């Protein structure tokens, strides 16, 4: 969606337009196998579906449709914390043999964070994808102009009612995130997350080699290079 003048959004599109596939010739293609492993986990197609929030705003099936498609393609599905379908329901739709990871924010309420991690473990998610590039939300002017709200029949399904589930409509997206998310994270908080879970931790939002090295230093299993939808 981009922020302010959407400069980074335009650069994102140009970057993908510059990508080219270079074909190799005279190869035996009778038996093609795209399977590999990611973090030691088998995957049929080397593709991960990035976490996207509130998918039922786009389609009634929302995250359920996305996770079924990922499973059918043999790809990894990464579920957003702020989904409109619970992580347990998504896991059931994804199936017992599909690869799924759970995207996580660290909340000011550490017990809420711990609870989400434990639920993800029980539901068969195989990694935690920690978003680290959101100390504040970008100035998404289109959302401000349009008065963005979650439709009344939807809620943040991973939160059991109350303000966490519906507060976005009371205060707006930016204030909601500031109210709930811990905006003062450091690498020590990544180490804390690793200490409460046996799942591998992948940090999402790394854009510099220096931060990639620091992620390795605290024991992260991987990084996702991302500018968070050009924010």
N, CA and C of each residue as an Amber inpcrd file, in Angstrom:
protein
   693
   0.8170000  -1.2010000   0.0000000   0.0000000   0.0000000   0.0000000
   0.8550000   1.2570000   0.0000000   2.0130000   1.2240000   0.6760000
   2.8900000   2.3750000   0.6770000   2.4540000   3.4540000   1.6540000
   3.3570000   4.4130000   1.8970000   3.0670000   5.5230000   2.7980000
   3.4900000   6.8250000   2.1390000   2.9640000   7.9350000   2.6780000
   3.2890000   9.2660000   2.1730000   3.1830000   9.3110000   0.6510000
   4.2720000   9.6220000  -0.0570000   4.2170000   9.7280000  -1.5110000
   4.3600000   8.4110000  -2.2420000   4.3740000   7.2960000  -1.5060000
   4.4560000   5.9500000  -2.0910000   5.7160000   5.7500000  -2.9260000
   6.8020000   6.4440000  -2.5750000   8.0530000   6.3090000  -3.3270000
   8.5840000   4.8830000  -3.2450000   8.5930000   4.3150000  -2.0320000
   9.1110000   2.9620000  -1.8630000   8.2270000   1.9410000  -2.5610000
   6.9250000   2.1720000  -2.5610000   6.0140000   1.2760000  -3.2730000
   6.3550000   1.2330000  -4.7560000   6.6140000   2.3870000  -5.3480000
   6.9900000   2.4340000  -6.7640000   8.3080000   1.7010000  -6.9950000
   9.2590000   1.8740000  -6.0810000  10.5430000   1.1870000  -6.2060000
  10.3720000  -0.3200000  -6.0760000   9.4830000  -0.7560000  -5.1900000
   9.2110000  -2.1910000  -5.0690000   8.7420000  -2.7690000  -6.4000000
   7.7980000  -2.0870000  -7.0280000   7.2600000  -2.5770000  -8.3020000
   8.3410000  -2.6140000  -9.3720000   9.1510000  -1.5750000  -9.4250000
  10.2330000  -1.5400000 -10.4130000  11.2320000  -2.6600000 -10.1670000
  11.5120000  -2.9430000  -8.9050000  12.4640000  -4.0050000  -8.5830000
  11.9790000  -5.3500000  -9.1070000  10.6920000  -5.6360000  -8.9250000
  10.1560000  -6.9000000  -9.4320000  10.1210000  -6.9160000 -10.9590000
   9.8610000  -5.7680000 -11.5680000   9.8450000  -5.7090000 -13.0320000
  11.2290000  -5.9570000 -13.6290000  12.2660000  -5.6580000 -12.8570000
  13.6240000  -5.8750000 -13.3520000  14.0690000  -7.3260000 -13.2410000
  13.3470000  -8.1320000 -12.4910000  13.7180000  -9.5370000 -12.3500000
  13.4490000 -10.2910000 -13.6480000  14.3550000 -11.1850000 -13.9900000
  14.1950000 -11.9880000 -15.2060000  14.5480000 -13.4320000 -14.8990000
  13.8610000 -14.3260000 -15.5790000  14.1880000 -15.7440000 -15.5000000
  15.0980000 -16.0980000 -16.6670000  16.2440000 -16.6700000 -16.3650000
  17.1970000 -17.0530000 -17.3990000  17.0660000 -18.5510000 -17.6580000
  16.5020000 -18.9380000 -18.7980000  16.2610000 -20.3610000 -19.0560000
  17.5480000 -21.1080000 -19.3780000  17.6300000 -22.3310000 -18.8940000
  18.6810000 -23.2580000 -19.3020000  18.0790000 -24.2250000 -20.3160000
  18.9070000 -24.7360000 -21.2180000  18.3980000 -25.5790000 -22.3070000
  19.0320000 -26.9600000 -22.2520000  18.4070000 -27.8660000 -23.0310000
  18.8890000 -29.2380000 -23.1590000  19.0230000 -29.9180000 -21.8030000
  17.9640000 -29.8050000 -21.0390000  17.8950000 -30.4470000 -19.7300000
  16.7850000 -31.4900000 -19.7590000  16.9950000 -32.5920000 -19.0790000
  15.9820000 -33.6330000 -18.9970000  14.8930000 -33.1740000 -18.0260000
  13.7050000 -32.8670000 -18.5550000  12.6270000 -32.3410000 -17.7220000
  11.4920000 -33.3540000 -17.5500000  11.8000000 -34.6260000 -17.7990000
  10.7460000 -35.6270000 -17.6270000  10.3640000 -35.7880000 -16.1590000
  11.3110000 -35.5880000 -15.2670000  11.0470000 -35.7380000 -13.8360000
  11.5210000 -34.4690000 -13.1240000  10.5680000 -33.6180000 -12.7760000
  10.8880000 -32.3390000 -12.1530000  10.5500000 -32.4010000 -10.6640000
  11.4790000 -31.9780000  -9.8460000  11.2850000 -31.9950000  -8.4010000
  11.7090000 -30.6430000  -7.8260000  10.7500000 -29.8830000  -7.3430000
  11.0570000 -28.5680000  -6.7590000  11.1570000 -28.6240000  -5.2400000
  11.0820000 -29.7980000  -4.6690000  11.0840000 -29.9040000  -3.2130000
  12.4510000 -29.5550000  -2.6370000  12.4230000 -29.0670000  -1.4150000
  13.6550000 -28.7200000  -0.7030000  13.3340000 -28.7190000   0.7850000
  14.2120000 -28.1530000   1.5800000  13.9340000 -27.9670000   2.9990000
  14.1640000 -26.5010000   3.3670000  13.3650000 -26.0260000   4.3030000
  13.5120000 -24.6760000   4.8480000  13.5680000 -24.8110000   6.3650000
  14.6440000 -24.3510000   6.9610000  14.8630000 -24.5270000   8.4020000
  14.7640000 -25.9920000   8.7930000  15.2240000 -26.8590000   7.8900000
  15.1760000 -28.2860000   8.1460000  13.8150000 -28.9140000   7.9510000
  12.8500000 -28.1390000   7.4790000  11.4830000 -28.6090000   7.2970000
  11.2190000 -28.8500000   5.8130000  10.6960000 -30.0220000   5.4470000
  10.4620000 -30.3110000   4.0280000   9.3680000 -29.4330000   3.4420000
   9.5620000 -29.0390000   2.1930000   8.5830000 -28.2130000   1.4910000
   8.6090000 -28.6060000   0.0210000   7.4320000 -28.7820000  -0.5820000
   7.3590000 -29.2430000  -1.9660000   7.6830000 -28.1370000  -2.9620000
   7.2920000 -26.9200000  -2.6310000   7.5220000 -25.7700000  -3.5070000
   8.2840000 -24.7130000  -2.7140000   9.4130000 -24.2210000  -3.2030000
  10.2320000 -23.2790000  -2.4180000   9.6570000 -21.8620000  -2.4120000
   8.4340000 -21.7670000  -1.9060000   7.7210000 -20.4870000  -1.8470000
   7.0530000 -20.3750000  -0.4790000   7.1270000 -19.1970000   0.1160000
   6.3850000 -18.9130000   1.3460000   5.3940000 -17.7890000   1.0720000
   4.1770000 -17.9610000   1.5510000   3.1560000 -16.9240000   1.4290000
   3.3160000 -15.9790000   2.6140000   3.6630000 -14.7310000   2.3420000
   3.9550000 -13.7750000   3.4100000   2.7050000 -13.4640000   4.2270000
   2.8810000 -13.0990000   5.4950000   1.7220000 -12.7710000   6.3320000
   1.0280000 -11.5020000   5.8570000  -0.2720000 -11.5720000   5.7690000
  -1.0820000 -10.4100000   5.3820000  -2.2670000 -10.3330000   6.3360000
  -2.5000000  -9.1720000   6.8870000  -3.5180000  -9.0140000   7.9250000
  -4.9270000  -8.9670000   7.3480000  -5.8810000  -9.3680000   8.1600000
  -7.3130000  -9.0950000   7.9440000  -7.8010000  -9.5060000   6.5590000
  -7.5440000 -10.7460000   6.1640000  -7.8320000 -11.1710000   4.7950000
  -9.3190000 -11.3320000   4.5080000 -10.1260000 -11.4790000   5.5290000
 -11.5650000 -11.5960000   5.2630000 -12.1730000 -10.2700000   4.8210000
 -11.4020000  -9.2000000   4.8610000 -11.8680000  -7.9550000   4.2540000
 -11.9100000  -8.0740000   2.7370000 -11.0940000  -8.9810000   2.1870000
 -11.0140000  -9.1310000   0.7370000 -11.8860000 -10.2620000   0.2160000
 -12.1480000 -11.2640000   1.0560000 -12.9340000 -12.4270000   0.6240000
 -13.5290000 -13.0770000   1.8660000 -14.7560000 -13.5950000   1.7810000
 -15.3740000 -14.1970000   2.9670000 -14.5500000 -15.3150000   3.5980000
 -13.8130000 -16.0690000   2.7780000 -13.0060000 -17.1660000   3.3240000
 -11.6500000 -16.6930000   3.8430000 -11.2040000 -15.5340000   3.4000000
  -9.9940000 -14.9260000   3.9280000  -8.8150000 -15.8630000   4.0770000
  -8.2890000 -15.9350000   5.2980000  -7.1020000 -16.7450000   5.5730000
  -7.3230000 -18.2290000   5.2950000  -8.5470000 -18.7020000   5.4200000
  -8.8150000 -20.1160000   5.1410000  -8.5430000 -20.4400000   3.6790000
  -8.9760000 -19.5560000   2.7850000  -8.7260000 -19.7760000   1.3600000
  -7.2330000 -19.7360000   1.0640000  -6.5290000 -18.7950000   1.6690000
  -5.0940000 -18.6630000   1.4110000  -4.3250000 -19.8760000   1.9000000
  -4.6750000 -20.3530000   3.0930000  -3.9160000 -21.4720000   3.6470000
  -4.2040000 -22.7680000   2.8940000  -5.4420000 -22.9270000   2.4120000
  -5.7490000 -24.1110000   1.5980000  -4.9830000 -24.0740000   0.2830000
  -4.8950000 -22.8950000  -0.3170000  -4.1530000 -22.7580000  -1.5720000
  -2.6760000 -23.0600000  -1.3650000  -2.1130000 -22.5700000  -0.2650000
  -0.7060000 -22.8440000   0.0270000  -0.4730000 -24.3370000   0.2040000
  -1.3720000 -24.9920000   0.9230000  -1.2280000 -26.4320000   1.1310000
  -1.3270000 -27.1900000  -0.1860000  -2.2660000 -26.7900000  -1.0380000
  -2.4280000 -27.4630000  -2.3270000  -1.1990000 -27.3020000  -3.2060000
  -0.5220000 -26.1580000  -3.0880000   0.6720000 -25.8990000  -3.8970000
   1.9420000 -26.4370000  -3.2530000   1.8280000 -26.9250000  -2.0260000
   3.0120000 -27.3990000  -1.3260000   3.9110000 -26.2830000  -0.8570000
   3.3360000 -25.0890000  -0.6580000   4.0990000 -23.9230000  -0.2100000
   3.9200000 -23.7350000   1.2930000   4.7510000 -22.8750000   1.8690000
   4.6450000 -22.5400000   3.2890000   3.6930000 -21.3650000   3.4600000
   2.7980000 -21.4710000   4.4240000   1.8640000 -20.3780000   4.7010000
   2.2460000 -19.7170000   6.0170000   2.3760000 -18.3880000   5.9990000
   2.7080000 -17.6310000   7.2050000   1.4760000 -16.8300000   7.6100000
   0.9390000 -17.1350000   8.7770000  -0.2840000 -16.4820000   9.2450000
   0.0450000 -15.2370000  10.0590000  -0.6670000 -14.1630000   9.7950000
  -0.5120000 -12.9230000  10.5460000  -1.1650000 -13.0240000  11.9200000
  -0.5270000 -12.4210000  12.9100000  -1.1480000 -12.3060000  14.2310000
  -2.5010000 -11.6170000  14.1340000  -2.5780000 -10.5550000  13.3230000
  -3.8130000  -9.7740000  13.2290000  -4.6690000 -10.2970000  12.0760000
  -4.9760000 -11.5690000  12.1650000  -5.8150000 -12.2160000  11.1580000
  -7.2730000 -12.1530000  11.5810000  -8.1440000 -12.3580000  10.6170000
  -9.5780000 -12.3740000  10.8940000 -10.1070000 -13.7970000  11.0150000
  -9.2040000 -14.7640000  11.0760000  -9.5260000 -16.1610000  11.3510000
  -8.5280000 -16.6470000  12.3920000  -8.9770000 -17.4120000  13.3620000
  -8.0860000 -17.8100000  14.4470000  -6.9730000 -18.7200000  13.9430000
  -5.8600000 -18.7080000  14.6370000  -4.7240000 -19.5320000  14.2240000
  -5.0650000 -21.0090000  14.2820000  -5.9610000 -21.4120000  15.1920000
  -6.3630000 -22.8140000  15.2620000  -7.1980000 -23.2140000  14.0480000
  -8.1250000 -22.3590000  13.6290000  -8.9510000 -22.6690000  12.4620000
  -8.1130000 -22.6950000  11.1830000  -7.1400000 -21.8030000  11.0990000
  -6.2510000 -21.8020000   9.9340000  -5.4260000 -23.0770000   9.9040000
  -4.9380000 -23.5160000  11.0530000  -4.1570000 -24.7520000  11.1110000
  -4.9890000 -25.9470000  10.6620000  -6.2430000 -25.9890000  11.0940000
  -7.1140000 -27.1020000  10.6990000  -7.3340000 -27.1140000   9.1930000
  -7.5020000 -25.9360000   8.5900000  -7.7040000 -25.8550000   7.1420000
  -6.4260000 -26.1460000   6.3800000  -5.2930000 -25.8290000   6.9670000
  -3.9970000 -26.0450000   6.3260000  -3.6580000 -27.5270000   6.2380000
  -4.1060000 -28.2980000   7.2150000  -3.8980000 -29.7360000   7.1910000
  -2.6930000 -30.1680000   8.0070000  -2.6740000 -31.4370000   8.4030000
  -1.6240000 -31.9230000   9.3100000  -0.2460000 -32.0230000   8.6820000
  -0.1730000 -32.1090000   7.3710000   1.1210000 -32.3270000   6.7240000
   1.6800000 -31.0910000   6.0290000   0.9470000 -29.9900000   6.0660000
   1.3950000 -28.7680000   5.3960000   2.3390000 -27.9830000   6.3100000
   3.1590000 -27.1440000   5.6960000   4.1080000 -26.3260000   6.4480000
   3.5080000 -24.9460000   6.7000000   3.4440000 -24.5560000   7.9610000
   2.9050000 -23.2430000   8.3190000   3.7560000 -22.6250000   9.4280000
   3.9280000 -21.3160000   9.3140000   4.6360000 -20.5290000  10.3170000
   3.6820000 -19.4770000  10.8560000   4.0000000 -18.9460000  12.0250000
   3.1440000 -17.9350000  12.6550000   3.9050000 -16.6260000  12.8040000
   3.3570000 -15.5600000  12.1880000   3.9530000 -14.2260000  12.3360000
   3.5050000 -13.6370000  13.6630000   4.4650000 -13.0460000  14.3560000
   4.2140000 -12.5850000  15.7130000   4.6880000 -11.1500000  15.9090000
   3.8990000 -10.3850000  16.6430000   4.3650000  -9.1270000  17.2230000
   4.6150000  -9.3780000  18.7050000   5.5920000  -8.6970000  19.2750000
   5.7580000  -8.7410000  20.7240000   4.9310000  -7.6130000  21.3210000
   4.0050000  -7.9980000  22.1780000   3.0850000  -7.0370000  22.7740000
   3.6490000  -6.4810000  24.0790000   3.1540000  -5.3250000  24.4620000
   3.5070000  -4.7950000  25.7760000   3.1340000  -5.7970000  26.8630000
   2.0220000  -6.4700000  26.6620000   1.5820000  -7.5360000  27.5640000
   2.3300000  -8.8160000  27.1900000   3.3880000  -9.1210000  27.9170000
   4.2090000 -10.2790000  27.5710000   3.4480000 -11.5940000  27.7400000
   2.4930000 -11.6340000  28.6570000   1.7220000 -12.8630000  28.8200000
   0.8300000 -13.1120000  27.6140000   0.3260000 -12.0540000  26.9930000
  -0.4240000 -12.2130000  25.7470000   0.4910000 -12.7750000  24.6650000
   1.6990000 -12.2500000  24.5890000   2.6680000 -12.7580000  23.6150000
   2.9530000 -14.2280000  23.8660000   3.2160000 -14.5750000  25.1170000
   3.5120000 -15.9650000  25.4700000   2.3390000 -16.8780000  25.1220000
   1.1220000 -16.4090000  25.3830000  -0.0640000 -17.2070000  25.0860000
  -0.1760000 -17.5010000  23.5950000   0.0800000 -16.5090000  22.7520000
   0.0270000 -16.7240000  21.3060000   1.0870000 -17.7240000  20.8620000
   2.2720000 -17.6250000  21.4360000   3.3450000 -18.5660000  21.0930000
   2.9370000 -19.9880000  21.4610000   2.3990000 -20.1620000  22.6480000
   1.9950000 -21.4990000  23.0920000   0.8730000 -22.0520000  22.2230000
  -0.0730000 -21.2040000  21.8380000  -1.1540000 -21.6530000  20.9580000
  -0.6100000 -22.0660000  19.5940000   0.3370000 -21.2980000  19.0840000
   0.9310000 -21.6360000  17.7890000   1.6550000 -22.9740000  17.8570000
   2.3620000 -23.2150000  18.9420000   3.0500000 -24.4950000  19.1050000
   2.0540000 -25.6480000  19.1160000   0.9850000 -25.4980000  19.8900000
  -0.0140000 -26.5660000  19.9810000  -0.7050000 -26.8140000  18.6480000
  -0.8510000 -25.7750000  17.8400000  -1.5630000 -25.8940000  16.5610000
  -0.6590000 -26.3540000  15.4200000   0.5850000 -26.6470000  15.7110000
   1.4440000 -27.2400000  14.6920000   2.1810000 -26.2700000  13.7980000
   2.2890000 -25.0180000  14.2000000   3.1220000 -24.0710000  13.4440000
   4.5820000 -24.4090000  13.7080000   5.4100000 -24.3020000  12.6800000
   6.7760000 -24.8150000  12.7620000   7.8400000 -23.7370000  12.9370000
   7.4510000 -22.4760000  12.9460000   8.4050000 -21.3900000  13.1740000
   7.6420000 -20.1470000  13.5900000   8.3500000 -19.2540000  14.2740000
   7.8120000 -17.9440000  14.6320000   8.4920000 -16.8940000  13.7710000
   7.6950000 -16.0590000  13.1240000   8.2200000 -14.9930000  12.2690000
   7.9590000 -13.6730000  12.9910000   9.0010000 -13.1130000  13.5750000
   8.8600000 -11.9240000  14.4040000   9.0390000 -10.6630000  13.5680000
   7.9890000  -9.8620000  13.4810000   8.0720000  -8.5870000  12.7670000
   8.7880000  -7.5680000  13.6490000   9.8670000  -6.9790000  13.1040000
  10.7190000  -6.1050000  13.9200000  10.8240000  -4.6860000  13.3640000
  10.0460000  -4.3710000  12.3330000  10.2060000  -3.0720000  11.6680000
   9.0280000  -2.1290000  11.9040000   8.3210000  -2.3140000  13.0230000
   7.1150000  -1.5180000  13.2400000   7.1280000  -0.8300000  14.6050000
   8.1800000  -0.0600000  14.9270000   8.0970000   0.7250000  16.1590000
   6.9630000   1.7430000  16.0860000   6.7100000   2.2440000  14.8710000
   5.5110000   3.0390000  14.5920000   5.0070000   2.6270000  13.2160000
   3.7170000   2.7990000  12.9840000   3.1800000   2.5310000  11.6560000
   3.4870000   3.7020000  10.7340000   3.6630000   3.3950000   9.4650000
   3.8680000   4.4630000   8.5000000   2.6140000   5.3130000   8.3250000
   2.8080000   6.4830000   7.7760000   1.6950000   7.4180000   7.5400000
   0.9740000   7.0070000   6.2590000   0.0050000   6.1150000   6.4100000
  -0.7230000   5.5860000   5.2550000  -1.8960000   6.5200000   4.9650000
  -1.6470000   7.4630000   4.0900000  -2.6080000   8.5420000   3.8740000
  -3.9270000   8.0540000   3.2860000  -3.8670000   7.0010000   2.4850000
  -5.1190000   6.4760000   1.9190000  -6.0320000   5.9740000   3.0300000
  -5.4530000   5.2990000   4.0360000  -6.2580000   4.8280000   5.1640000
  -6.8690000   5.9960000   5.9280000  -6.0820000   7.0550000   6.0970000
  -6.5900000   8.2250000   6.8180000  -7.7230000   8.8930000   6.0460000
  -7.5270000   9.0440000   4.7340000  -8.5700000   9.6800000   3.9090000
  -9.8520000   8.8590000   3.9020000  -9.6790000   7.5460000   3.8590000
 -10.8380000   6.6640000   3.7320000 -11.4600000   6.3050000   5.0750000
 -10.8440000   6.7490000   6.1670000 -11.3790000   6.4160000   7.4850000
 -11.3950000   4.9230000   7.7180000 -10.2500000   4.2670000   7.4630000
 -10.1740000   2.8060000   7.5230000 -10.6890000   2.2580000   8.8480000
 -11.5760000   1.2740000   8.7430000 -12.0470000   0.5300000   9.9000000
 -12.2730000  -0.9180000   9.4960000 -12.1620000  -1.7920000  10.4720000
 -12.5010000  -3.1850000  10.2440000 -14.0230000  -3.3050000  10.2320000
 -14.6140000  -3.9510000   9.2150000 -16.0710000  -4.0980000   9.1880000
 -16.5980000  -4.6980000  10.4860000 -17.7790000  -4.3010000  10.8720000
 -18.3120000  -4.6540000  12.1900000 -18.4850000  -6.1530000  12.3870000
 -18.6230000  -6.9090000  11.2890000 -18.8180000  -8.3490000  11.4430000
 -17.4950000  -9.1010000  11.5660000 -16.3710000  -8.3790000  11.5100000
 -15.0610000  -9.0090000  11.6310000 -14.3720000  -8.5360000  12.9040000
 -13.4060000  -9.3450000  13.3490000 -12.6160000  -8.9630000  14.5170000
 -11.2340000  -9.5770000  14.3900000 -10.3320000  -9.1530000  15.2610000
  -9.0140000  -9.7690000  15.3380000  -9.1830000 -11.1170000  16.0290000
  -9.2500000 -12.1730000  15.2370000  -9.7550000 -13.4500000  15.7300000
  -8.8230000 -14.1610000  16.7030000  -7.5700000 -13.7490000  16.7680000
  -6.6530000 -14.4100000  17.7000000  -6.7410000 -13.8610000  19.1160000
  -7.5990000 -12.8680000  19.3050000  -7.7990000 -12.2960000  20.6250000
  -9.2230000 -12.5850000  21.0670000  -9.3710000 -13.1010000  22.2600000
 -10.6800000 -13.5620000  22.7260000 -11.5260000 -12.3950000  23.2220000
 -12.1230000 -11.6940000  22.2760000 -13.0360000 -10.6190000  22.6290000
 -12.3340000  -9.4190000  23.2360000 -13.1160000  -8.4600000  23.6980000
 -12.5700000  -7.2930000  24.3660000 -11.8740000  -6.3380000  23.4170000
 -11.0990000  -5.4300000  24.0030000 -10.4910000  -4.3450000  23.2510000
  -9.4730000  -4.8550000  22.2380000  -8.7290000  -5.9070000  22.5770000
  -7.7460000  -6.4350000  21.6400000  -8.4140000  -6.8670000  20.3330000
  -9.6270000  -7.4000000  20.4280000 -10.3000000  -7.9320000  19.2440000
 -10.9390000  -6.8420000  18.3930000 -11.4570000  -5.8000000  19.0180000
 -12.2380000  -4.8080000  18.2710000 -11.7220000  -3.3810000  18.4170000
 -10.6670000  -3.1870000  19.1910000 -10.2010000  -1.8370000  19.4950000
  -9.7530000  -1.0440000  18.2920000  -9.3960000  -1.7260000  17.2100000
  -8.9360000  -1.0140000  16.0180000  -9.9950000  -0.0400000  15.5180000
 -11.2560000  -0.3840000  15.6600000 -12.3240000   0.4990000  15.1840000
 -12.6070000   1.6360000  16.1620000 -12.1760000   1.4800000  17.3910000
 -12.4130000   2.5190000  18.3870000 -11.3790000   3.6330000  18.3000000
 -10.1290000   3.2580000  17.9870000  -9.0520000   4.2570000  18.0450000
  -8.3220000   4.4430000  16.7250000  -8.5800000   3.5850000  15.7350000
  -7.8640000   3.6570000  14.4700000  -6.6320000   2.7650000  14.4710000
  -6.1620000   2.4390000  13.2800000  -5.0970000   1.4490000  13.1270000
  -3.8080000   1.8660000  13.8250000  -3.3690000   3.0990000  13.6060000
  -2.0930000   3.5390000  14.1590000  -2.1160000   3.5510000  15.6840000
  -3.1640000   4.1180000  16.2540000  -3.2690000   4.1710000  17.7150000
  -3.4280000   2.7780000  18.3090000  -4.1410000   1.9030000  17.5970000
  -4.3200000   0.5180000  18.0490000  -2.9720000  -0.1830000  18.1590000
  -2.1500000  -0.0330000  17.1180000  -0.8370000  -0.6680000  17.1280000
   0.0400000  -0.0910000  18.2270000   0.0170000   1.2210000  18.3870000
   0.8330000   1.8620000  19.4210000   0.4010000   1.4260000  20.8110000
  -0.8980000   1.2250000  20.9860000  -1.4380000   0.8270000  22.2860000
  -1.0310000  -0.5940000  22.6590000  -0.9850000  -1.4960000  21.6810000
  -0.7700000  -2.9110000  21.9830000   0.6680000  -3.3690000  21.7890000
   1.2990000  -2.9370000  20.7010000   2.6240000  -3.4510000  20.3710000
   3.6900000  -2.7720000  21.2230000   4.7080000  -3.5440000  21.6020000
   5.8570000  -2.9680000  22.2920000   6.7240000  -2.2660000  21.2540000
   6.8240000  -0.9620000  21.3500000   7.5530000  -0.1810000  20.3470000
   9.0100000   0.0520000  20.7370000   9.4430000  -0.5640000  21.8270000
  10.8070000  -0.3390000  22.3150000  11.6350000  -1.6180000  22.2920000
  11.4070000  -2.4420000  21.2950000  12.0990000  -3.7290000  21.2300000
  13.5820000  -3.5560000  20.9350000  14.3680000  -4.4780000  21.4890000
  15.7910000  -4.5820000  21.1760000  16.0950000  -6.0470000  20.9020000
  17.3470000  -6.3260000  20.5880000  17.7430000  -7.7150000  20.3470000
  17.5700000  -8.5670000  21.6010000  17.5680000  -7.9460000  22.7750000
  17.3290000  -8.6920000  24.0120000  15.9270000  -9.2950000  24.0250000
  14.9680000  -8.6170000  23.4040000  13.6060000  -9.1460000  23.3430000
  13.5200000 -10.3360000  22.3930000  14.3350000 -10.3350000  21.3580000
  14.3990000 -11.5020000  20.4750000  14.9500000 -12.6900000  21.2530000
  15.9760000 -12.4430000  22.0520000  16.5340000 -13.5060000  22.8870000
  15.4850000 -14.0180000  23.8760000  14.6710000 -13.1030000  24.4290000
  13.5960000 -13.5340000  25.3330000  12.6120000 -14.4400000  24.6080000
  12.2300000 -14.0690000  23.3910000  11.2970000 -14.8980000  22.6300000
  11.8710000 -16.2880000  22.4150000  13.1350000 -16.3650000  22.0880000
  13.7620000 -17.6680000  21.8940000  13.7590000 -18.4840000  23.1850000
  13.8160000 -17.7890000  24.3100000  13.8840000 -18.5000000  25.5900000
  12.5610000 -19.1350000  25.9870000  11.4490000 -18.6910000  25.4070000
  10.1450000 -19.2190000  25.8120000   9.5880000 -20.2200000  24.8120000
  10.3210000 -20.5050000  23.7530000   9.8030000 -21.4200000  22.7320000
  10.9390000 -22.2220000  22.1150000  10.6200000 -23.4440000  21.7640000
  11.5940000 -24.2830000  21.0660000  11.5160000 -24.1010000  19.5520000
  10.5420000 -23.3180000  19.0760000  10.4040000 -23.1080000  17.6400000
  11.5180000 -22.2060000  17.1230000  11.9680000 -22.4270000  15.8860000
  12.9340000 -21.4980000  15.2960000  12.3150000 -20.1150000  15.1370000
  13.1380000 -19.0910000  15.3030000  12.6830000 -17.7050000  15.1890000
  13.2980000 -17.0740000  13.9480000  12.4400000 -16.5070000  13.1070000
  12.8530000 -15.7780000  11.9070000  12.4660000 -14.3190000  12.1160000
  13.3990000 -13.3940000  11.9000000  13.0550000 -11.9760000  12.0590000
  12.6940000 -11.3930000  10.6970000  11.5690000 -10.6920000  10.6610000
  11.0310000 -10.1320000   9.4240000  11.1580000  -8.6070000   9.4530000
  11.7600000  -8.0670000   8.3960000  11.9130000  -6.6280000   8.3150000
  13.3600000  -6.1800000   8.3120000  14.2770000  -7.1260000   8.1470000
  15.7080000  -6.8110000   8.1140000  16.0740000  -6.2830000   6.7300000
  16.7880000  -5.1600000   6.6830000  17.1410000  -4.5400000   5.4050000
  18.6300000  -4.2200000   5.2770000  19.4170000  -4.4920000   6.3120000
  20.8430000  -4.1750000   6.2380000  21.6760000  -5.3910000   6.6130000
  22.8720000  -5.5130000   6.0320000  23.7690000  -6.6150000   6.4140000
  24.1150000  -6.5850000   7.8980000  24.2540000  -5.3840000   8.4550000
  24.6130000  -5.2790000   9.8710000  23.5540000  -5.9220000  10.7670000
  22.2790000  -5.6730000  10.4550000  21.2120000  -6.2660000  11.2580000
  21.0960000  -7.7670000  11.0110000  21.4120000  -8.2140000   9.8100000
  21.4130000  -9.6540000   9.5380000  22.4420000 -10.3560000  10.4180000
  23.6100000  -9.7460000  10.5800000  24.6490000 -10.3190000  11.4420000
  24.1750000 -10.3570000  12.8930000  23.5380000  -9.2780000  13.3460000
  23.0380000  -9.2460000  14.7180000  21.9720000 -10.3160000  14.9430000
  21.1390000 -10.5630000  13.9330000  20.1340000 -11.6240000  14.0440000
  20.8020000 -12.9770000  14.2440000  21.8640000 -13.2140000  13.5090000
  22.6140000 -14.4630000  13.6800000  23.2370000 -14.5330000  15.0660000
  23.7400000 -13.4040000  15.5430000  24.4170000 -13.3770000  16.8400000
  23.4950000 -13.7720000  17.9900000  22.1910000 -13.4400000  17.8830000
  21.2680000 -13.7980000  18.9670000  20.6080000 -15.1520000  18.7300000
  21.0110000 -15.8380000  17.6600000  20.5370000 -17.1940000  17.4360000
  19.3010000 -17.3390000  16.5880000  18.9560000 -16.3130000  15.8190000
  17.8110000 -16.4560000  14.9100000  18.1200000 -17.4940000  13.8400000
  17.0940000 -18.1900000  13.4200000  17.2670000 -19.2370000  12.4090000
  17.2120000 -18.6990000  10.9950000  16.7190000 -17.4800000  10.8280000
  16.6310000 -16.9060000   9.4900000  16.1680000 -15.4670000   9.5580000
  16.2100000 -14.8000000   8.4130000  15.6860000 -13.4410000   8.2880000
  14.7820000 -13.3800000   7.0660000  13.8170000 -12.4770000   7.1110000
  13.0120000 -12.1460000   5.9380000  13.3390000 -10.7130000   5.5520000
  13.8880000 -10.5380000   4.3680000  14.1940000  -9.2030000   3.8690000
  12.8810000  -8.5850000   3.3950000  12.4560000  -7.5340000   4.0730000
  11.1270000  -6.9760000   3.7970000  11.0880000  -5.5150000   4.2050000
  10.4060000  -4.6910000   3.3930000  10.1260000  -3.3180000   3.8310000
   8.6390000  -3.1540000   4.1650000   8.0080000  -4.2540000   4.4920000
   6.6530000  -4.2580000   5.0560000   5.6550000  -3.5600000   4.1310000
   5.6060000  -4.0330000   2.8970000   4.6600000  -3.4550000   1.9520000
   4.9630000  -2.0160000   1.6130000   6.2560000  -1.7050000   1.5210000
   6.7140000  -0.3590000   1.1420000   6.3780000   0.6910000   2.1910000
   6.3510000   0.2780000   3.4470000   6.0820000   1.2420000   4.5170000
   7.3590000   1.9160000   4.9810000
